[in-house]
Amino acid sequence: MNPQDIVILTPRGRLDAASARPLEAELKQHLADGRVRVIVDLKDTRYIGSNGLRVLLAALKQAKARGGAVKLCCLSPRLIEILEMVGLDCVFEIFATRAEAEASMRRQSERG
């Protein structure tokens, strides 16, 4: 896989203490392998707890440190509300659709 490729992850259900671990492992592996352009499509995610938020924030910091990004898309109104309550709506780039997130990632890559 080309490091410029976009990785798309689609967690399902709840991202809480137990279920955030597989996402964390997957994100860490992609980042360790140099795949630092990640879109997390949350269309099938019903809830994000503090552990899920921590995993996403840690991945964002690691990706940015390596010149990449983690962008979120397809959030339900409830997920947007959760991110707003903890102030992470200003930290993450959030897109209504996966296509919008991918276009943003490509534009960012072209700018270098």
N, C-alpha and C positions, 0 to 999 in steps of 0.2 A: 504494500500500500504506500502510495506517495504521501509524504508528510503534508502536502498541500491539500490532500483529500479531506473532505468533511466527514466526521464520524457523527452518526445520528443514533441516539439512544432513546428508547421508548419504555421507561419504567411503567409498571401497571399497578393499580390498586393503591395501597398506602405506602408512603415513604416514612416509616417510623423507625424506632430503635432496631427492630429485627430486620425489616425489609430493606433498609438503606445499605446494609453491608454488601449485598451483591452489586448494587450500583456503584458503591465506593470501589470495590475490587475492579470492576470493569473500567471505570474512569482512570484509576491508577495505572492499569495495564496500558491503556491507550496513550496516556501521557508519558509513561516510561518508554514506550515505543516511538515517541516523537510525533504522535498524532495529537496535535494541540488545538485543532479546530473542531470543536464539539458543539453539537446542537442537542439539547435535551427536549424531546417532544413529550409534553405532559398531557396529551389528550386522553390517555387512559389512566391517569393518576388522579385519585379522588381526594387525597389528603397528603400534606407534607408536614411532618413534625420537626422538632428541633434537630434531630439527628440527620434527617434528610436535607435540611437547610445547611447544616454544617458540611455535609458531603459535597453539596453543590458549590458552596463558598470556597472550600479548600481546593476543589478542582479548578474553579475560576482563577484563584490566585496562582496556582501552579501553571495553568495554561498561559496566563498573562506574562508570567516570568519568563516563559519560553517563546514569547511573541505570538501567542495564540489567543483564543477566546473560548468562553463557554456562553452560549446564548440559549434562551428558553423560548419555547413556542407552545401554542395551543393550550394555554392555561384556562381552566374554568374560572368563573367569577369568584368561587370560593378560594382557589389557589392564589388568585391575584390579591384577594383580601388578606390572606395569610402573609404574603410577601410585603404588602403595604404596612401591615401591623408591625412588622419587625424592621421596616425600613430597607428591605432588600430590593424593592421595586426600583430603587434608584441606583442599585449596585449592578444588577443584571440587565442586559438588554433583553427585552421581552417582545415577542412578535405574535401577532394573531394567527399566522399560518406558518407552516414549515417552509413553504416557498419563499416567504418574506425573510425568514431567518437565513435560509441558504443564500439568497441574493445579497443580503447584508454581509454575510461571511465572505462571499466572493469579492464584493467591492472592497472590503477591508484588506483582503489578501492582495488585490491588485495595487492598492496604495502602498503595500509593503509594510 
